Amino acid sequence: MTKVKKVRARTAEELAEALGLTPAEGAEMVFRSNLNAQIIKIVKKKKITHAQLAKLVGSSRTRMTALLNRNITDISTDLMLRVLSSLGYKTKLHITKVA
């Protein structure tokens, strides 16, 4: 039996590195993770239910539940941006060149 080495990742960046993702895949994972965290924070602050959010966004409660439970595998970045917009928030993109 092969031994499995346990790795602890505290951030999305550490997880991407541990999974051996390319820098582009890692950047996408970090970006989507940050979007998701902001959505969760805003929804908690506004005390909105999953059903209320779904109605506001024009999506299903099931998808909103997945989003709010950090299960974003089948949730598009477009939908996350639409959720933020529906909640009354604008997104701002900041791009910097890496070394």
All heavy atoms as an XYZ file, in Angstrom:
764
protein
N       0.839     -1.176      0.000
C       0.000      0.000      0.000
C       0.890      1.247      0.000
O       1.855      1.335      0.749
C      -0.916     -0.009      1.226
C      -1.848      1.172      1.273
S      -2.799      1.184      2.790
C      -4.400      0.928      2.124
N       0.551      2.201     -0.831
C       1.310      3.437     -0.945
C       0.913      4.408      0.150
O      -0.264      4.570      0.445
C       1.035      4.108     -2.309
O       1.288      3.165     -3.338
C       1.910      5.312     -2.502
N       1.929      5.025      0.747
C       1.655      6.019      1.771
C       1.206      7.315      1.107
O       1.732      7.714      0.068
C       2.891      6.300      2.614
C       3.151      5.273      3.664
C       4.203      5.791      4.618
C       4.254      4.889      5.826
N       5.154      5.423      6.832
N       0.243      7.956      1.723
C      -0.266      9.228      1.225
C       0.263     10.327      2.129
O       0.134     10.261      3.352
C      -1.810      9.245      1.215
C      -2.328     10.599      0.782
C      -2.341      8.144      0.315
N       0.893     11.326      1.523
C       1.416     12.448      2.285
C       0.307     13.480      2.457
O      -0.306     13.927      1.489
C       2.595     13.084      1.550
C       3.203     14.246      2.286
C       4.349     14.848      1.505
C       4.860     16.083      2.233
N       5.870     16.783      1.437
N       0.033     13.840      3.694
C      -0.985     14.838      3.975
C      -0.393     16.223      3.782
O       0.736     16.486      4.199
C      -1.524     14.702      5.393
C      -2.334     13.449      5.604
C      -2.903     13.412      7.001
C      -3.709     12.135      7.200
N      -4.289     12.065      8.536
N      -1.172     17.079      3.145
C      -0.748     18.453      2.918
C      -1.845     19.359      3.446
O      -3.028     19.132      3.191
C      -0.537     18.724      1.406
C      -0.173     20.172      1.163
C       0.526     17.802      0.848
N      -1.460     20.380      4.182
C      -2.434     21.329      4.707
C      -2.313     22.629      3.923
O      -1.241     23.221      3.866
C      -2.198     21.587      6.184
C      -3.243     22.538      6.769
C      -3.160     22.624      8.245
N      -3.560     21.320      8.781
C      -3.476     20.988     10.045
N      -2.994     21.825     10.919
N      -3.861     19.807     10.458
N      -3.409     23.042      3.330
C      -3.437     24.296      2.572
C      -4.394     25.250      3.276
O      -5.547     24.909      3.522
C      -3.891     24.039      1.148
N      -3.893     26.419      3.607
C      -4.709     27.395      4.327
C      -5.338     28.425      3.408
O      -6.268     29.119      3.788
C      -3.867     28.084      5.390
C      -3.474     27.155      6.520
C      -2.697     27.868      7.607
N      -2.384     26.970      8.693
C      -1.294     26.227      8.759
N      -0.396     26.283      7.816
N      -1.096     25.429      9.792
N      -4.805     28.553      2.218
C      -5.330     29.534      1.262
C      -5.555     28.858     -0.079
O      -5.049     27.756     -0.332
C      -4.331     30.704      1.063
O      -3.138     30.187      0.446
C      -4.000     31.393      2.374
N      -6.274     29.553     -0.942
C      -6.506     29.026     -2.290
C      -5.186     28.893     -3.050
O      -4.993     27.951     -3.821
C      -7.472     29.929     -3.050
N      -4.265     29.823     -2.818
C      -2.962     29.764     -3.480
C      -2.192     28.510     -3.070
O      -1.613     27.815     -3.900
C      -2.119     31.006     -3.143
C      -2.632     32.287     -3.753
C      -3.580     33.055     -2.832
O      -4.059     32.484     -1.821
O      -3.865     34.217     -3.139
N      -2.207     28.217     -1.759
C      -1.523     27.026     -1.257
C      -2.170     25.754     -1.797
O      -1.479     24.789     -2.129
C      -1.529     27.012      0.269
C      -0.638     28.053      0.901
C      -0.723     28.074      2.420
O      -1.478     27.255      2.999
O      -0.042     28.910      3.029
N      -3.486     25.757     -1.893
C      -4.193     24.591     -2.423
C      -3.847     24.372     -3.890
O      -3.594     23.248     -4.315
C      -5.706     24.754     -2.251
C      -6.566     23.603     -2.769
C      -6.195     22.294     -2.078
C      -8.036     23.917     -2.581
N      -3.820     25.439     -4.670
C      -3.480     25.328     -6.093
C      -2.079     24.734     -6.259
O      -1.862     23.851     -7.098
C      -3.571     26.695     -6.762
N      -1.152     25.203     -5.432
C       0.216     24.685     -5.507
C       0.262     23.213     -5.108
O       0.904     22.399     -5.769
C       1.134     25.501     -4.598
C       2.588     25.094     -4.695
C       3.504     25.937     -3.824
O       3.181     27.102     -3.555
O       4.545     25.405     -3.409
N      -0.453     22.865     -4.048
C      -0.474     21.474     -3.576
C      -1.088     20.537     -4.611
O      -0.680     19.374     -4.725
C      -1.237     21.380     -2.260
N      -2.045     21.038     -5.367
C      -2.696     20.223     -6.397
C      -1.906     20.164     -7.696
O      -2.270     19.438     -8.617
C      -4.103     20.775     -6.682
C      -5.120     20.626     -5.553
C      -6.407     21.364     -5.892
C      -5.395     19.163     -5.263
N      -0.840     20.963     -7.757
C      -0.012     20.961     -8.960
C      -0.669     21.663    -10.134
O      -0.427     21.306    -11.292
N      -1.500     22.647     -9.853
C      -2.173     23.377    -10.928
C      -1.206     24.334    -11.614
O      -0.230     24.788    -11.009
C      -3.356     24.173    -10.366
C      -4.454     23.356     -9.680
C      -5.530     24.287     -9.136
C      -5.058     22.352    -10.636
N      -1.499     24.650    -12.856
C      -0.704     25.646    -13.570
C      -0.966     27.007    -12.931
O      -1.994     27.188    -12.253
C      -1.093     25.714    -15.054
O      -2.436     26.211    -15.158
C      -0.973     24.358    -15.738
N      -0.084     27.972    -13.155
C      -0.332     29.304    -12.613
C      -1.679     29.887    -13.064
O      -2.377     30.524    -12.279
C       0.840     30.127    -13.150
C       1.940     29.132    -13.310
C       1.248     27.865    -13.763
N      -2.071     29.634    -14.300
C      -3.357     30.141    -14.808
C      -4.524     29.486    -14.077
O      -5.486     30.154    -13.688
C      -3.472     29.908    -16.312
N      -4.451     28.167    -13.882
C      -5.509     27.461    -13.161
C      -5.565     27.917    -11.704
O      -6.643     28.084    -11.141
C      -5.277     25.946    -13.217
C      -5.445     25.352    -14.598
C      -4.918     23.936    -14.695
O      -3.960     23.575    -13.987
O      -5.484     23.168    -15.512
N      -4.411     28.128    -11.118
C      -4.351     28.612     -9.743
C      -4.946     30.003     -9.614
O      -5.687     30.284     -8.674
N      -4.645     30.874    -10.569
C      -5.176     32.237    -10.554
C      -6.697     32.219    -10.684
O      -7.397     32.971    -10.000
C      -4.561     33.060    -11.683
N      -7.217     31.342    -11.536
C      -8.669     31.232    -11.694
C      -9.310     30.745    -10.396
O     -10.337     31.274     -9.965
C      -9.019     30.272    -12.828
C     -10.507     30.106    -13.030
C     -10.869     29.103    -14.108
O      -9.983     28.573    -14.790
O     -12.088     28.851    -14.254
N      -8.684     29.763     -9.769
C      -9.226     29.235     -8.525
C      -9.240     30.309     -7.434
O     -10.228     30.455     -6.711
C      -8.395     28.038     -8.063
C      -9.013     27.284     -6.915
S      -8.125     25.770     -6.569
C      -7.038     26.376     -5.303
N      -8.177     31.085     -7.343
C      -8.101     32.155     -6.347
C      -9.166     33.213     -6.626
O      -9.876     33.655     -5.723
C      -6.689     32.788     -6.327
C      -6.662     34.059     -5.501
C      -5.678     31.782     -5.796
N      -9.305     33.615     -7.881
C     -10.284     34.632     -8.265
C     -11.698     34.189     -7.916
O     -12.460     34.918     -7.281
C     -10.166     34.918     -9.771
C     -11.123     35.954    -10.275
C     -10.893     37.294    -10.055
C     -12.258     35.578    -10.982
C     -11.775     38.263    -10.522
C     -13.139     36.531    -11.446
C     -12.902     37.883    -11.224
N     -12.047     32.953     -8.300
C     -13.388     32.437     -8.039
C     -13.636     32.257     -6.541
O     -14.717     32.532     -6.039
C     -13.593     31.121     -8.794
C     -13.715     31.340    -10.306
C     -13.721     30.038    -11.103
N     -14.617     29.029    -10.605
C     -15.935     29.012    -10.795
N     -16.514     29.976    -11.469
N     -16.667     28.033    -10.319
N     -12.607     31.830     -5.820
C     -12.727     31.672     -4.373
C     -12.983     33.022     -3.700
O     -13.813     33.123     -2.789
C     -11.446     31.032     -3.823
O     -11.502     30.926     -2.432
N     -12.280     34.047     -4.139
C     -12.480     35.389     -3.588
C     -13.878     35.926     -3.897
O     -14.524     36.533     -3.035
C     -11.418     36.357     -4.107
C     -10.049     36.083     -3.532
O      -9.916     35.444     -2.502
N      -9.024     36.539     -4.211
N     -14.354     35.705     -5.125
C     -15.718     36.117     -5.481
C     -16.732     35.423     -4.573
O     -17.643     36.050     -4.037
C     -16.041     35.748     -6.935
C     -15.654     36.710     -8.030
C     -16.003     36.106     -9.388
C     -16.313     38.051     -7.866
N     -16.549     34.120     -4.404
C     -17.467     33.338     -3.586
C     -17.479     33.825     -2.144
O     -18.548     33.964     -1.534
C     -17.080     31.869     -3.671
C     -18.103     30.940     -3.079
O     -17.757     29.950     -2.463
N     -19.378     31.214     -3.252
N     -16.309     34.106     -1.602
C     -16.219     34.582     -0.212
C     -16.949     35.915     -0.037
O     -17.642     36.119      0.965
C     -14.753     34.727      0.189
N     -16.829     36.799     -1.018
C     -17.510     38.094     -0.931
C     -19.025     37.930     -0.996
O     -19.770     38.606     -0.279
C     -17.024     39.037     -2.036
C     -15.607     39.525     -1.839
C     -15.430     40.252     -0.513
O     -16.219     41.109     -0.147
N     -14.387     39.893      0.208
N     -19.479     37.036     -1.864
C     -20.921     36.788     -1.974
C     -21.462     36.276     -0.648
O     -22.484     36.763     -0.151
C     -21.217     35.792     -3.118
C     -20.930     36.445     -4.471
C     -22.663     35.289     -3.040
C     -20.898     35.473     -5.632
N     -20.788     35.316     -0.050
C     -21.227     34.755      1.222
C     -21.276     35.836      2.295
O     -22.242     35.932      3.057
C     -20.314     33.583      1.633
C     -20.503     32.407      0.666
C     -20.572     33.154      3.073
C     -19.456     31.318      0.783
N     -20.263     36.654      2.344
C     -20.191     37.749      3.317
C     -21.367     38.715      3.157
O     -22.019     39.089      4.134
C     -18.862     38.485      3.129
C     -18.603     39.596      4.092
C     -17.220     40.182      3.800
C     -16.963     41.431      4.584
N     -15.641     42.002      4.271
N     -21.670     39.092      1.927
C     -22.753     40.040      1.658
C     -24.108     39.430      2.001
O     -24.964     40.078      2.609
C     -22.710     40.502      0.185
C     -21.449     41.348     -0.052
C     -23.964     41.276     -0.184
C     -21.116     41.554     -1.514
N     -24.315     38.181      1.607
C     -25.594     37.509      1.873
C     -25.827     37.385      3.377
O     -26.932     37.622      3.866
C     -25.655     36.138      1.168
C     -26.829     35.315      1.652
C     -25.724     36.323     -0.346
N     -24.784     37.041      4.122
C     -24.918     36.951      5.584
C     -25.245     38.315      6.180
O     -26.097     38.425      7.065
C     -23.631     36.404      6.202
C     -23.473     34.921      6.053
C     -22.219     34.433      6.740
C     -22.071     32.925      6.575
N     -20.847     32.425      7.209
N     -24.563     39.347      5.685
C     -24.793     40.703      6.186
C     -26.230     41.161      5.924
O     -26.866     41.770      6.772
C     -23.804     41.665      5.518
C     -23.921     43.096      5.979
C     -22.889     43.967      5.265
C     -23.062     45.417      5.641
N     -22.116     46.273      4.910
N     -26.745     40.822      4.732
C     -28.101     41.235      4.365
C     -29.174     40.294      4.915
O     -30.355     40.569      4.782
C     -28.231     41.332      2.835
C     -27.448     42.482      2.248
C     -27.720     42.583      0.755
C     -27.091     43.820      0.199
N     -28.061     44.756     -0.325
N     -28.741     39.164      5.488
C     -29.656     38.164      6.052
C     -30.694     37.700      5.031
O     -31.895     37.666      5.285
C     -30.325     38.696      7.311
C     -29.332     39.009      8.410
C     -29.998     39.559      9.638
C     -28.934     39.883     10.680
N     -29.474     40.488     11.869
N     -30.205     37.323      3.862
C     -31.052     36.856      2.760
C     -31.058     35.328      2.761
O     -30.003     34.697      2.914
C     -30.521     37.378      1.412
C     -30.558     38.909      1.383
C     -31.305     36.808      0.246
C     -29.897     39.500      0.156
N     -32.214     34.729      2.570
C     -32.299     33.269      2.478
C     -31.865     32.813      1.091
O     -31.803     33.610      0.150
C     -33.733     32.762      2.737
O     -34.566     33.201      1.655
C     -34.270     33.254      4.064
N     -31.601     31.543      0.965
C     -31.211     30.978     -0.327
C     -32.329     31.186     -1.344
O     -32.062     31.528     -2.504
C     -30.904     29.492     -0.191
C     -29.738     29.201      0.698
N     -29.166     27.969      0.781
C     -29.034     29.975      1.564
C     -28.157     27.980      1.639
N     -28.070     29.202      2.135
N     -33.561     30.990     -0.925
C     -34.707     31.156     -1.831
C     -34.859     32.617     -2.258
O     -35.136     32.894     -3.436
C     -35.985     30.670     -1.154
N     -34.682     33.540     -1.328
C     -34.775     34.955     -1.667
C     -33.676     35.348     -2.655
O     -33.921     36.093     -3.604
C     -34.665     35.829     -0.414
C     -35.862     35.742      0.505
C     -35.608     36.395      1.854
O     -34.482     36.387      2.374
N     -36.661     36.956      2.440
N     -32.479     34.838     -2.434
C     -31.375     35.135     -3.337
C     -31.649     34.568     -4.726
O     -31.422     35.244     -5.730
C     -30.062     34.567     -2.774
C     -28.815     34.856     -3.598
C     -28.566     36.361     -3.711
C     -27.604     34.155     -2.988
N     -32.155     33.347     -4.777
C     -32.462     32.718     -6.066
C     -33.470     33.550     -6.850
O     -33.311     33.773     -8.055
C     -32.999     31.303     -5.847
N     -34.497     34.020     -6.172
C     -35.521     34.838     -6.832
C     -34.921     36.156     -7.315
O     -35.189     36.601     -8.433
C     -36.677     35.098     -5.871
C     -37.841     35.806     -6.509
C     -39.019     35.918     -5.553
C     -40.176     36.608     -6.260
N     -41.337     36.717     -5.391
N     -34.084     36.761     -6.502
C     -33.451     38.029     -6.846
C     -32.545     37.886     -8.074
O     -32.546     38.738     -8.960
C     -32.629     38.520     -5.649
C     -31.957     39.875     -5.737
C     -33.004     40.992     -5.805
C     -31.055     40.086     -4.529
N     -31.828     36.796     -8.129
C     -30.860     36.555     -9.210
C     -31.529     35.986    -10.461
O     -31.044     36.178    -11.567
C     -29.744     35.605     -8.712
C     -28.799     35.216     -9.831
C     -28.979     36.242     -7.571
N     -32.639     35.280    -10.269
C     -33.285     34.613    -11.397
C     -32.655     33.257    -11.659
O     -32.492     32.837    -12.799
N     -32.276     32.591    -10.592
C     -31.644     31.287    -10.690
C     -32.377     30.337     -9.735
O     -33.338     30.734     -9.086
C     -30.164     31.405    -10.304
O     -29.492     30.195    -10.526
N     -31.893     29.107     -9.642
C     -32.564     28.131     -8.768
C     -32.016     28.211     -7.340
O     -30.865     28.607     -7.113
C     -32.368     26.714     -9.309
O     -31.020     26.313     -9.143
N     -32.844     27.808     -6.394
C     -32.429     27.772     -5.001
C     -31.294     26.773     -4.833
O     -30.355     26.986     -4.069
C     -33.604     27.405     -4.084
C     -33.237     27.501     -2.595
C     -34.203     26.746     -1.708
N     -34.476     25.383     -2.113
C     -33.656     24.334     -1.920
N     -32.502     24.504     -1.332
N     -34.002     23.137     -2.323
N     -31.343     25.675     -5.568
C     -30.309     24.653     -5.494
C     -28.939     25.227     -5.853
O     -27.946     24.959     -5.175
C     -30.644     23.479     -6.439
O     -31.938     22.982     -6.113
C     -29.619     22.371     -6.341
N     -28.891     26.023     -6.909
C     -27.612     26.633     -7.322
C     -27.131     27.647     -6.292
O     -25.940     27.742     -6.009
C     -27.758     27.283     -8.688
C     -27.963     26.229     -9.776
C     -28.054     26.822    -11.132
N     -26.691     27.098    -11.575
C     -26.401     27.799    -12.651
N     -27.356     28.303    -13.384
N     -25.153     28.015    -13.000
N     -28.067     28.403     -5.703
C     -27.682     29.393     -4.695
C     -27.192     28.705     -3.419
O     -26.251     29.146     -2.785
C     -28.840     30.339     -4.380
C     -29.229     31.248     -5.549
S     -27.891     32.277     -6.197
C     -27.375     31.363     -7.653
N     -27.813     27.577     -3.076
C     -27.369     26.809     -1.918
C     -25.959     26.293     -2.146
O     -25.101     26.378     -1.262
C     -28.342     25.642     -1.633
O     -29.625     26.196     -1.322
C     -27.858     24.783     -0.478
N     -25.699     25.771     -3.336
C     -24.349     25.293     -3.662
C     -23.345     26.438     -3.550
O     -22.279     26.289     -2.940
C     -24.326     24.702     -5.064
N     -23.684     27.576     -4.107
C     -22.807     28.746     -4.067
C     -22.505     29.163     -2.638
O     -21.350     29.392     -2.265
C     -23.463     29.901     -4.830
C     -22.734     31.229     -4.850
C     -21.461     31.137     -5.677
C     -23.629     32.308     -5.404
N     -23.532     29.236     -1.805
C     -23.366     29.689     -0.426
C     -22.711     28.638      0.467
O     -22.237     28.960      1.552
C     -24.703     30.152      0.141
C     -25.294     31.370     -0.585
C     -26.693     31.667     -0.091
C     -24.391     32.583     -0.456
N     -22.651     27.399     -0.006
C     -21.957     26.328      0.716
C     -20.559     26.091      0.137
O     -19.939     25.061      0.399
C     -22.759     25.029      0.678
C     -23.960     25.085      1.582
O     -23.964     25.799      2.579
N     -25.001     24.346      1.232
N     -20.085     27.039     -0.664
C     -18.750     26.991     -1.282
C     -18.564     25.819     -2.231
O     -17.448     25.363     -2.479
C     -17.647     26.983     -0.230
C     -17.615     28.222      0.617
C     -16.429     28.222      1.568
N     -16.465     29.368      2.447
C     -16.003     30.576      2.128
N     -15.486     30.793      0.945
N     -16.078     31.563      3.000
N     -19.642     25.316     -2.796
C     -19.572     24.247     -3.782
C     -19.735     24.891     -5.156
O     -20.810     24.873     -5.748
C     -20.664     23.212     -3.523
C     -20.605     22.071     -4.498
O     -19.670     21.950     -5.281
N     -21.617     21.230     -4.459
N     -18.655     25.477     -5.666
C     -18.765     26.283     -6.890
C     -18.248     25.563     -8.135
O     -18.042     26.183     -9.171
C     -18.045     27.643     -6.731
C     -16.577     27.472     -6.376
C     -18.771     28.497     -5.703
C     -15.784     28.760     -6.383
N     -18.097     24.258     -8.044
C     -17.605     23.489     -9.178
C     -18.465     23.692    -10.419
O     -17.946     23.883    -11.513
C     -17.566     21.984     -8.832
O     -16.885     21.818     -7.600
C     -16.852     21.205     -9.907
N     -19.775     23.672    -10.261
C     -20.685     23.818    -11.395
C     -21.315     25.213    -11.468
O     -22.328     25.400    -12.130
C     -21.794     22.757    -11.317
C     -21.229     21.351    -11.452
O     -20.268     21.176    -12.226
O     -21.737     20.437    -10.780
N     -20.717     26.178    -10.777
C     -21.214     27.556    -10.793
C     -20.248     28.391    -11.623
O     -19.045     28.419    -11.359
C     -21.293     28.138     -9.355
C     -22.132     27.266     -8.435
C     -21.788     29.572     -9.379
C     -23.598     27.234     -8.737
N     -20.767     29.072    -12.639
C     -19.903     29.870    -13.506
C     -19.513     31.190    -12.846
O     -20.212     31.700    -11.964
C     -20.597     30.158    -14.840
O     -21.669     31.061    -14.641
N     -18.407     31.723    -13.283
C     -17.968     33.035    -12.820
C     -19.003     34.087    -13.218
O     -19.266     35.018    -12.451
C     -16.587     33.368    -13.420
O     -15.676     32.315    -13.077
C     -16.051     34.688    -12.893
N     -19.614     33.921    -14.384
C     -20.662     34.844    -14.833
C     -21.818     34.887    -13.840
O     -22.328     35.962    -13.521
C     -21.214     34.436    -16.201
C     -20.224     34.617    -17.330
O     -19.159     35.225    -17.087
O     -20.509     34.172    -18.446
N     -22.220     33.732    -13.354
C     -23.317     33.687    -12.386
C     -22.914     34.381    -11.091
O     -23.708     35.125    -10.512
C     -23.767     32.251    -12.109
C     -24.880     32.094    -11.074
C     -26.126     32.877    -11.488
C     -25.213     30.630    -10.856
N     -21.684     34.170    -10.654
C     -21.237     34.831     -9.430
C     -21.256     36.356     -9.598
O     -21.671     37.077     -8.684
C     -19.842     34.348     -9.033
C     -19.844     32.950     -8.471
S     -18.286     32.528     -7.683
C     -17.501     31.639     -8.994
N     -20.838     36.836    -10.765
C     -20.876     38.277    -11.021
C     -22.323     38.777    -11.073
O     -22.630     39.871    -10.591
C     -20.139     38.606    -12.318
C     -18.628     38.374    -12.273
C     -18.026     38.504    -13.664
C     -17.963     39.322    -11.299
N     -23.228     37.967    -11.638
C     -24.644     38.332    -11.678
C     -25.237     38.392    -10.282
O     -26.049     39.271     -9.969
C     -25.414     37.331    -12.550
C     -26.809     37.826    -12.900
C     -27.458     37.009    -13.998
N     -27.991     35.787    -13.440
C     -27.925     34.600    -14.017
N     -27.340     34.449    -15.168
N     -28.462     33.545    -13.449
N     -24.826     37.493     -9.400
C     -25.290     37.502     -8.012
C     -24.867     38.803     -7.338
O     -25.681     39.477     -6.695
C     -24.759     36.276     -7.235
C     -24.998     36.420     -5.742
C     -25.396     34.987     -7.754
N     -23.608     39.159     -7.493
C     -23.116     40.399     -6.886
C     -23.878     41.612     -7.409
O     -24.263     42.498     -6.644
C     -21.613     40.562     -7.144
C     -20.711     39.669     -6.306
C     -19.285     39.705     -6.825
C     -20.757     40.079     -4.851
N     -24.107     41.643     -8.699
C     -24.851     42.750     -9.300
C     -26.280     42.792     -8.773
O     -26.794     43.862     -8.440
C     -24.853     42.606    -10.823
O     -25.568     43.657    -11.415
N     -26.909     41.645     -8.648
C     -28.282     41.570     -8.139
C     -28.374     42.023     -6.690
O     -29.404     42.520     -6.245
C     -28.818     40.142     -8.258
O     -28.888     39.753     -9.605
N     -27.277     41.873     -5.966
C     -27.232     42.307     -4.567
C     -26.905     43.792     -4.444
O     -26.846     44.333     -3.345
C     -26.202     41.476     -3.793
C     -26.581     40.012     -3.552
C     -25.369     39.222     -3.057
C     -27.737     39.912     -2.567
N     -26.679     44.443     -5.593
C     -26.414     45.879     -5.593
C     -24.941     46.247     -5.521
O     -24.599     47.355     -5.117
N     -24.078     45.344     -5.936
C     -22.641     45.592     -5.891
C     -22.040     45.597     -7.290
O     -22.464     44.843     -8.158
C     -21.931     44.526     -5.050
C     -22.180     44.691     -3.578
C     -23.351     44.224     -2.996
C     -21.257     45.327     -2.765
C     -23.593     44.394     -1.641
C     -21.484     45.498     -1.412
C     -22.664     45.027     -0.859
O     -22.902     45.199      0.478
N     -21.043     46.443     -7.479
C     -20.252     46.456     -8.707
C     -18.935     45.760     -8.414
O     -18.441     45.798     -7.289
C     -19.938     47.895     -9.137
C     -21.079     48.621     -9.776
C     -20.584     49.964    -10.281
C     -21.697     50.708    -10.976
N     -21.232     51.988    -11.509
N     -18.374     45.149     -9.418
C     -17.066     44.538     -9.256
C     -16.036     45.421     -9.946
O     -16.340     46.109    -10.912
C     -17.026     43.122     -9.862
O     -17.454     43.189    -11.217
C     -17.915     42.179     -9.089
N     -14.834     45.399     -9.423
C     -13.755     46.188     -9.984
C     -12.595     45.241    -10.257
O     -12.191     44.475     -9.374
C     -13.333     47.280     -9.007
C     -12.263     48.181     -9.527
C     -11.967     49.283     -8.524
C     -10.872     50.186     -9.033
N     -10.560     51.230     -8.055
N     -12.082     45.290    -11.452
C     -10.992     44.401    -11.852
C      -9.677     45.165    -11.747
O      -9.545     46.281    -12.229
C     -11.205     43.918    -13.287
C     -10.156     42.997    -13.868
C     -10.098     41.706    -13.059
C     -10.474     42.691    -15.310
N      -8.718     44.553    -11.087
C      -7.385     45.143    -10.929
C      -6.382     44.123    -11.458
O      -6.317     43.002    -10.952
C      -7.118     45.459     -9.452
C      -5.781     46.057     -9.227
N      -5.531     47.378     -9.450
C      -4.629     45.515     -8.780
C      -4.259     47.633     -9.159
N      -3.697     46.508     -8.752
N      -5.629     44.508    -12.471
C      -4.681     43.592    -13.081
C      -3.272     44.112    -12.862
O      -2.991     45.285    -13.098
C      -4.961     43.454    -14.594
C      -6.368     42.897    -14.813
C      -3.905     42.569    -15.263
C      -6.807     42.890    -16.251
N      -2.388     43.242    -12.393
C      -0.984     43.605    -12.230
C      -0.108     42.552    -12.880
O      -0.473     41.375    -12.931
C      -0.603     43.710    -10.741
O      -0.906     42.487    -10.094
C      -1.348     44.824    -10.040
N       1.021     42.971    -13.387
C       1.970     42.054    -14.008
C       2.806     41.399    -12.911
O       3.279     42.068    -12.015
C       2.879     42.797    -14.981
C       3.852     41.902    -15.692
C       4.328     42.519    -16.964
C       5.363     41.728    -17.701
N       5.351     40.334    -17.631
N       2.960     40.079    -13.015
C       3.785     39.374    -12.052
C       5.221     39.375    -12.554
O       5.470     39.521    -13.750
C       3.297     37.931    -11.816
C       1.977     37.929    -11.103
C       3.206     37.155    -13.104
N       6.138     39.194    -11.659
C       7.565     39.262    -11.997
C       7.991     38.266    -13.035
O       7.457     37.372    -13.439
C       8.395     39.051    -10.742
